[in-house]
């Protein structure tokens, strides 16, 4: 039987059909999977935005999937903050977070899930995303032929940024070749 209780007293009971029953059978849940170990984070760039690829060691068991939580708030060593973003149902042992904020520290926790029972979170890992420069707005190419050989001059505009550009990378190919080469001035 069930009744609501306030500081003024207990309300009327509702008969749940178990009055006089000698025992109530409750389902037994399987034990949770073990804690995820070996979590690593690799910085990258996906579609011009910073990304983080998170990998971990597989947890033994059948039907294991993983839940990853991430946040710019640190939470605790083994518990993400309540507002952390979630990726769930991850079938493998890695996933990539993309579209992240440049130059920002992200904190990450991973847990294994089996039969809808979630194991403990991994030890928190963290990484700061790359600061990706803005796109170069214009490129000028000038061809000059000298006595001995043709000369190609390439000039571009400096992207506006509050970050120092360390170097530029020029990718090129000769003619209709399918392969590209890289030159860093």
Legacy VTK file of the C-alpha trace (Angstrom):
# vtk DataFile Version 3.0
C-alpha trace
ASCII
DATASET POLYDATA
POINTS 185 float
0.000 0.000 0.000
1.164 3.493 -0.808
0.280 6.878 0.727
1.543 10.437 0.363
3.100 12.061 3.432
3.482 15.763 4.290
4.456 17.620 7.453
0.726 17.640 8.368
0.278 13.871 8.174
-0.270 10.840 5.948
-2.965 10.789 3.270
-5.196 7.844 2.385
-3.526 4.601 1.343
-3.974 3.094 -2.094
-4.239 -0.677 -2.175
-1.671 -2.011 -4.608
-3.003 -5.536 -4.495
-0.113 -6.800 -2.380
-1.773 -6.520 1.017
-1.048 -9.672 2.934
1.711 -10.728 0.552
4.631 -12.392 2.304
7.349 -11.275 -0.144
7.885 -9.009 -3.089
10.102 -10.187 -5.922
12.412 -7.514 -7.286
14.438 -7.952 -10.449
18.132 -8.628 -10.057
20.337 -6.364 -12.137
23.611 -7.682 -13.534
26.783 -6.244 -12.007
28.050 -3.074 -13.689
30.963 -3.273 -16.125
34.409 -2.414 -14.801
35.898 1.073 -14.957
37.232 2.140 -18.359
41.042 2.402 -18.402
43.668 3.862 -20.736
41.722 6.925 -21.909
43.788 9.139 -24.237
42.965 12.319 -26.156
44.477 13.483 -29.450
43.990 17.001 -30.781
43.074 17.566 -34.406
41.173 19.697 -36.888
37.999 18.544 -38.666
36.392 20.728 -41.356
38.383 23.769 -40.217
37.308 23.473 -36.562
39.202 22.022 -33.616
38.441 18.418 -32.716
39.443 15.890 -30.058
39.678 12.146 -30.695
39.152 10.125 -27.517
40.342 6.478 -27.325
40.310 3.890 -24.516
40.971 0.255 -23.711
38.020 -2.089 -24.273
36.156 -3.403 -21.229
35.509 -7.167 -21.281
31.955 -8.421 -21.526
29.214 -8.970 -24.067
27.143 -6.196 -25.565
29.377 -3.460 -24.154
28.798 0.081 -25.379
30.300 3.257 -24.008
29.070 6.621 -22.791
31.366 9.620 -22.958
30.750 12.875 -21.093
32.693 16.058 -21.813
32.666 19.586 -20.454
34.680 22.767 -20.104
34.067 22.449 -16.336
36.362 20.050 -14.481
33.856 18.131 -12.331
35.700 15.661 -10.107
38.348 13.093 -10.965
35.715 10.375 -11.566
32.434 12.307 -11.962
31.468 14.795 -14.684
29.542 17.957 -13.771
25.762 17.847 -14.166
25.769 20.039 -17.296
28.309 17.912 -19.205
27.481 16.961 -22.801
26.928 13.269 -23.526
27.644 10.851 -26.369
26.077 7.475 -25.637
25.780 4.130 -27.395
29.359 4.263 -28.709
30.088 0.779 -30.072
33.870 1.030 -30.517
36.755 2.200 -28.372
37.125 5.692 -29.812
35.071 8.676 -30.885
35.757 12.166 -32.200
34.336 15.396 -30.814
34.172 18.103 -33.486
32.968 21.681 -33.735
34.659 22.545 -30.430
35.745 25.992 -29.263
39.310 26.971 -30.197
41.960 27.097 -27.478
39.594 25.660 -24.848
40.327 22.992 -22.207
37.869 20.077 -22.360
37.486 17.486 -19.571
36.419 13.965 -20.573
35.047 10.882 -18.761
34.159 7.493 -20.314
32.071 4.665 -18.850
31.104 1.205 -20.099
27.450 0.122 -20.317
26.157 -3.473 -20.393
22.492 -4.519 -20.276
21.519 -0.911 -19.474
23.765 -0.947 -16.395
26.436 1.754 -16.440
29.845 1.165 -14.898
31.908 3.800 -13.098
33.441 6.670 -15.047
37.099 6.580 -16.029
39.612 8.853 -14.411
39.109 12.295 -15.966
41.415 13.292 -18.831
41.729 16.745 -20.379
43.121 18.445 -23.448
43.134 21.952 -24.921
41.914 22.283 -28.508
44.042 23.765 -31.291
43.580 27.373 -32.273
42.765 27.154 -35.977
43.593 30.229 -38.118
40.910 31.828 -40.229
40.723 31.099 -43.938
42.998 33.131 -46.219
40.689 35.418 -48.176
42.688 35.841 -51.399
45.572 34.260 -53.290
47.344 35.785 -56.289
49.423 33.689 -58.690
51.793 35.334 -61.196
53.653 33.463 -63.925
56.923 34.775 -65.277
59.096 33.163 -67.917
62.805 33.810 -67.639
65.504 32.725 -70.089
66.017 29.347 -68.471
62.782 28.421 -66.737
59.294 29.512 -65.846
58.797 31.142 -62.439
55.625 31.076 -60.391
55.036 33.677 -57.674
52.302 33.076 -55.116
51.086 35.800 -52.736
48.219 35.725 -50.231
46.490 37.919 -47.718
47.226 37.447 -44.036
44.127 36.211 -42.215
42.872 38.495 -39.462
43.585 36.856 -36.145
44.630 37.692 -32.628
46.998 34.702 -32.834
50.506 34.663 -34.269
50.729 32.760 -37.552
53.697 30.394 -37.222
54.011 29.466 -40.900
52.001 28.862 -44.061
51.534 25.664 -46.025
51.141 25.674 -49.792
49.778 22.537 -51.453
50.308 22.238 -55.207
50.283 19.764 -58.078
51.907 19.777 -61.475
49.569 19.735 -64.450
46.673 17.332 -64.058
48.548 15.029 -61.704
46.366 13.391 -59.071
49.031 13.707 -56.380
49.602 16.877 -54.403
52.882 18.121 -52.926
53.406 20.421 -49.957
55.732 23.377 -49.633
56.093 25.352 -46.394
57.785 28.724 -46.925
LINES 1 186
185 0 1 2 3 4 5 6 7 8 9 10 11 12 13 14 15 16 17 18 19 20 21 22 23 24 25 26 27 28 29 30 31 32 33 34 35 36 37 38 39 40 41 42 43 44 45 46 47 48 49 50 51 52 53 54 55 56 57 58 59 60 61 62 63 64 65 66 67 68 69 70 71 72 73 74 75 76 77 78 79 80 81 82 83 84 85 86 87 88 89 90 91 92 93 94 95 96 97 98 99 100 101 102 103 104 105 106 107 108 109 110 111 112 113 114 115 116 117 118 119 120 121 122 123 124 125 126 127 128 129 130 131 132 133 134 135 136 137 138 139 140 141 142 143 144 145 146 147 148 149 150 151 152 153 154 155 156 157 158 159 160 161 162 163 164 165 166 167 168 169 170 171 172 173 174 175 176 177 178 179 180 181 182 183 184
